[in-house]
Amino acid sequence: MTVQPDALPLRHVLTLPTMGAAVRTARETTEQVLAEWGVGPRHPGVDPVLLILSELVTNSVRHAAVLSPTVTVYYAAGPGTFAFGVHDRHPYRPALHGKAAGKAAGKAGGKAGGLAMVSELTQGLSGTAVVREDPDGRGKCVWVTVPLRGVGAR
């Protein structure tokens, strides 16, 4: 899937303090945004998307809070496509694919392999996940783009 998030017409932004409550708020907001954009909670892609999002926000809370007082979730969608990015101001850019993702997840004590799980779930949805460095090199955004039937159907 090669759709660029900036080419998608529907947008929403959520910025939260980088603390534990951010994970729940981000999940709830994602559910609301998807519902507003025509994707209900019973859609088969919603649970994997929420799990991916939760893992990425949790990683920001656990590993970036020292350098990043906030975590921002960007949402974008268009017909049949949903994208979200989790941004923090920590310079470390995690590997999302291959052995590096599995090793990083193992070190962090991730239950199902953390970033490896993000990669597997994203691929299972026929989507893509990329890490984009901030222009100043002091932060990054992990973008996930997945096809979701029903997005933008309203």
Stockholm file with secondary structure:
# STOCKHOLM 1.0

chainA/1-154         MTVQPDALPLRHVLTLPTMGAAVRTARETTEQVLAEWGVGPRHPGVDPVLLILSELVTNSVRHAAVLSPTVTVYYAAGPGTFAFGVHDRHPYRPALHGKAAGKAAGKAGGKAGGLAMVSELTQGLSGTAVVREDPDGRGKCVWVTVPLRGVGAR
#=GR chainA/1-154 SS CCCCGGGCSEEEEEEEESSTHHHHHHHHHHHHHHHHTTCCTTSTTHHHHHHHHHHHHHHHHHHTTTTCSEEEEEEEEETTEEEEEEEESCCCCCCCSHHHHHHHHHHHTCTTCTHHHHHHHHHHTTCEEEEEECTTSSCEEEEEEEECTTTTCC
#=GC SS_cons         CCCCGGGCSEEEEEEEESSTHHHHHHHHHHHHHHHHTTCCTTSTTHHHHHHHHHHHHHHHHHHTTTTCSEEEEEEEEETTEEEEEEEESCCCCCCCSHHHHHHHHHHHTCTTCTHHHHHHHHHHTTCEEEEEECTTSSCEEEEEEEECTTTTCC
//
